[in-house]
């Protein structure tokens, strides 16, 4: 017997071949619309992508501005108390002891404007510069234009500065010698807008540098302190009249130009010169263009290492 019906035998079933086997058809694929993940887009496309994230940027800036000091008992009041306490300290040291305000009309208002506006720039530049380094996990986990982080940080400081600048105006208005409100006070808005633009440009430059070399963070505080002393926050630039080179350096300082414009409008009822607006506008536009290009060129490298 062949074992077909045997007790220990086995039977094999033969599957007949398919009558109409499927045909294999070659398909032509194109890679023209495929992009490498994480690749840097063109500069114009990059700016457009940032625009598409505008709602995320606005939401992130607003939420962090409102919750930034929630662990402190006084909360957001510290945004106002810090410049007030700093202003009082500088007034005691430079106004009463060192008498650097001699010859300055309304030195108290002069000092208040200098402290409040300089701290706005210091906070914006510091937080924008550290935004990539502080959000490294987010950068590594998600795909989005990295410039959204320093932009959101800078916008957050602008939102947080609204009550601070309001208090600054009230102090100038109420503390003796009191000042009259004129239409020139409205010029503070374009001045602060140019200051914010300048802060963003510097923040973008620092964001790339700090993301690669964190040691720069330790030098940033010293640099900002030196910048404050060079911006005529608590003394008059006229003390450099006999030193033309130093006078030119101070007058080309963009933060000094912000302070000078706002002081002319709020304290002295004077129209700022067109040269002041031109210098500040040039600094703001130039740093924003250079900063955005400088940051964009390293787009693929953020979050590595």
C-alpha positions in Angstrom: 0.0 0.0 0.0 1.2 3.4 -0.7 0.1 4.7 2.8 -2.6 7.0 1.5 -5.2 5.4 3.8 -2.7 4.0 6.4 -3.1 4.7 10.1 0.1 6.8 10.3 -0.1 8.2 6.8 -0.6 11.8 5.7 -2.2 13.3 2.7 -1.0 16.4 0.8 -3.5 18.8 -0.8 -2.3 20.4 -4.0 -3.5 24.0 -4.5 -4.2 24.7 -8.1 -2.6 27.7 -9.6 -4.7 30.8 -10.0 -6.3 31.1 -13.3 -5.5 34.9 -13.7 -2.4 35.8 -11.6 -2.2 39.6 -10.8 0.1 41.5 -13.1 3.0 43.5 -11.5 3.0 47.0 -12.9 5.9 49.3 -12.5 5.1 52.6 -10.8 7.2 55.7 -11.4 7.9 57.7 -8.2 9.1 61.3 -8.1 11.0 62.8 -5.2 10.6 66.4 -6.2 8.0 67.1 -3.5 9.7 65.1 -0.8 11.7 66.9 1.8 14.2 65.6 4.3 12.8 65.7 7.8 14.3 68.6 9.7 15.8 70.2 6.6 16.2 74.0 6.6 13.7 75.6 4.2 14.4 78.7 2.2 14.4 82.0 4.0 11.1 83.3 2.6 9.4 79.9 3.3 10.8 80.0 6.8 9.3 83.4 7.5 6.0 82.1 6.2 6.1 79.1 8.5 6.7 81.3 11.4 3.6 83.3 10.4 1.5 80.1 10.3 2.6 79.5 14.0 1.4 83.0 15.0 -1.4 81.7 17.2 0.9 79.3 19.0 3.4 82.1 19.6 0.7 84.5 20.9 -0.8 81.8 23.2 2.5 80.7 24.6 3.6 84.3 25.2 0.3 85.3 26.8 0.1 82.3 29.1 3.6 82.5 30.3 3.4 86.2 30.9 0.3 85.6 33.1 1.8 82.6 35.0 5.5 83.6 35.1 5.5 84.5 38.8 2.8 82.4 40.2 5.1 80.7 42.6 5.8 84.0 44.3 3.5 85.3 46.9 3.3 88.7 45.2 3.1 87.1 41.8 3.3 89.5 38.8 3.7 92.4 41.2 7.4 91.7 41.1 7.5 92.9 37.5 6.7 96.3 38.9 8.5 96.1 42.2 11.9 95.1 40.7 12.4 98.3 38.6 11.0 100.4 41.4 13.4 99.0 44.0 16.2 99.2 41.5 15.3 102.8 40.7 15.3 103.6 44.5 18.7 102.0 44.9 20.2 103.9 42.0 18.6 107.1 43.2 20.2 106.7 46.6 23.6 105.9 45.2 23.9 108.1 42.2 21.4 110.8 43.0 22.1 111.5 46.6 25.6 110.1 47.3 27.5 110.6 44.0 25.3 113.4 42.7 25.4 112.3 39.1 22.1 114.0 38.5 23.5 117.5 39.0 22.3 119.7 36.2 19.7 117.2 35.0 16.1 118.6 35.0 13.7 116.2 36.8 16.4 113.7 37.6 13.9 111.4 39.3 11.8 111.1 36.2 15.1 110.8 34.1 16.2 107.9 36.3 12.8 106.2 36.3 12.6 106.1 32.5 16.1 104.8 32.3 15.7 102.0 34.7 12.2 100.8 33.5 13.1 100.8 29.8 16.5 99.3 30.2 15.2 96.5 32.3 12.6 95.8 29.6 15.4 95.3 27.1 17.6 93.3 29.5 14.7 90.8 30.3 13.8 90.5 26.6 17.3 89.9 25.4 18.1 87.4 28.2 15.0 85.3 27.9 15.0 85.3 24.1 18.7 84.4 24.0 18.1 81.4 26.4 14.9 80.2 24.8 16.4 77.4 22.6 18.7 76.2 25.4 15.8 76.1 28.0 13.4 74.3 25.6 15.8 71.7 24.2 13.4 68.9 24.9 10.6 70.6 22.9 13.0 71.3 20.1 14.1 67.6 20.0 10.5 66.3 20.2 8.6 68.4 17.7 9.1 69.9 14.2 8.4 73.6 14.0 10.3 76.7 13.1 12.7 77.2 16.0 12.6 81.0 15.7 9.1 80.7 17.2 10.7 80.2 20.7 12.8 83.4 20.9 9.9 85.3 19.2 7.4 84.0 21.8 9.9 84.9 24.6 10.3 88.4 23.3 6.5 88.8 22.9 6.0 87.5 26.4 8.3 90.3 27.8 6.4 92.9 25.8 3.1 91.7 27.3 4.6 91.7 30.8 6.0 95.2 30.2 2.5 96.8 29.6 1.7 97.2 33.4 5.3 98.1 34.1 5.4 100.9 31.5 2.0 102.1 32.7 3.4 102.4 36.2 6.4 104.3 34.8 4.1 106.8 33.1 2.1 107.2 36.4 5.3 107.8 38.4 6.5 110.5 35.9 3.1 112.1 36.1 2.7 112.0 39.9 6.1 112.4 41.4 7.4 115.9 41.8 8.3 117.7 39.7 5.2 116.6 37.9 4.9 116.7 34.1 2.0 117.6 31.9 0.5 115.1 29.5 0.9 116.2 25.9 0.3 114.6 22.5 4.1 113.8 22.4 3.5 111.1 25.0 2.0 109.1 22.1 5.5 108.8 20.6 6.4 106.3 23.3 4.5 103.7 21.3 6.7 103.8 18.1 9.8 104.1 20.3 8.9 101.0 22.3 8.0 99.2 19.1 11.5 99.9 17.7 13.0 98.9 21.0 11.1 95.6 20.9 12.3 94.9 17.4 15.9 95.6 18.3 15.5 93.3 21.4 14.2 90.5 19.1 17.1 90.8 16.7 19.7 90.6 19.5 17.7 87.8 21.1 17.8 85.7 17.8 21.6 86.2 17.6 22.2 85.2 21.2 19.7 82.2 20.9 21.9 80.6 18.3 25.1 81.3 20.1 23.9 80.2 23.6 22.4 77.0 22.1 25.9 76.0 21.0 28.0 77.6 23.8 26.1 77.8 27.1 29.0 79.6 28.8 27.9 82.8 27.1 25.0 82.8 29.6 27.5 83.6 32.4 28.9 86.5 30.4 25.5 88.0 29.5 24.9 89.5 32.9 28.2 91.3 32.8 27.6 92.5 29.3 24.2 93.9 30.1 25.5 95.7 33.2 28.3 97.3 31.2 25.7 98.3 28.5 23.6 99.9 31.2 26.5 102.1 32.3 27.1 103.0 28.7 23.5 104.0 28.1 23.3 107.1 30.3 20.7 105.5 32.6 21.6 107.6 35.6 23.9 110.4 34.3 23.8 112.9 31.5 25.6 112.2 28.2 26.8 115.8 28.3 29.6 114.8 30.7 31.3 113.5 27.5 31.2 116.8 25.7 35.0 117.1 26.0 35.5 113.5 24.8 34.2 113.4 21.2 34.9 109.7 20.6 33.1 108.6 23.8 30.3 111.0 23.1 29.8 109.5 19.6 29.8 106.0 21.0 27.1 106.9 23.5 25.0 108.7 21.0 25.1 105.7 18.6 24.0 103.4 21.4 20.5 102.2 20.4 19.3 101.9 24.0 20.5 105.4 24.7 18.5 106.5 21.7 15.4 104.9 23.1 15.9 106.6 26.5 16.7 109.9 24.9 13.5 109.8 22.7 11.2 108.9 25.5 12.7 111.4 27.9 12.3 114.2 25.3 8.6 113.2 24.9 7.7 112.7 28.6 9.9 115.0 30.5 10.9 117.9 28.3 8.0 118.3 25.9 10.3 118.2 22.9 10.0 116.5 19.6 12.9 114.0 19.2 15.2 114.8 16.3 14.8 112.9 13.1 18.4 111.8 13.5 17.5 110.0 16.7 14.6 108.2 15.0 16.9 107.3 12.0 19.6 105.8 14.3 17.1 103.8 16.3 15.2 102.6 13.2 18.5 101.6 11.5 19.6 99.6 14.5 16.2 97.9 14.9 15.8 96.9 11.2 19.5 95.9 10.9 19.6 93.7 14.0 16.3 92.0 13.0 17.4 91.2 9.5 20.9 90.0 10.6 19.5 88.2 13.6 16.8 86.3 11.6 19.2 85.3 8.9 21.9 84.3 11.4 19.4 82.2 13.4 17.8 80.6 10.2 21.1 79.4 8.9 21.6 77.1 11.9 17.9 75.8 11.8 18.9 72.2 11.3 21.3 72.1 14.2 19.2 73.1 17.1 18.5 70.4 19.7 21.4 68.2 18.6 24.1 67.1 21.1 
